[in-house]
Amino acid sequence: MTAAVPAARAAAGTGAVPAELRGATTVAPRAVRRIAELAAGEVPGVAAPVRVQAVVRGDWTRLSAEVPVRYPEPIRRVTDACRAHLTARVGELTGLRVSRVEILVPVLTVGAPDPGRVS
């Protein structure tokens, strides 16, 4: 197989290895979980701590998130925005397709927004 790689590179003329000769990249559920937790924190109205579970199957992932919401933010608006943001950011950063995002709001929090957050 090592002889095929230089020949394939020469044939392509670009120095790149053809897709059929490349290996596969896998993304661990733990990495997806951490990316999703950080991405959820980017959504206005989401409070800390966010907890996410990720299941990865091939190039698909399914997310289950516990997302505290700041009172008096509308829960539906925050969860819809969070679901859309998680789908986009996890897909963008991992290359996985997000098949489902389940969101549970365990608590409404009262207090000032995080000082580091831009709204």
Secondary structure as UniProt FT lines:
FT   TURN            2..3
FT   HELIX           4..12
FT   HELIX           19..21
FT   HELIX           29..40
FT   TURN            41..42
FT   TURN            44..45
FT   STRAND          51..57
FT   TURN            58..59
FT   STRAND          60..66
FT   STRAND          69..70
FT   TURN            71..72
FT   HELIX           75..94
FT   STRAND          97..104
FT   STRAND          108..109
FT   TURN            115..116
//
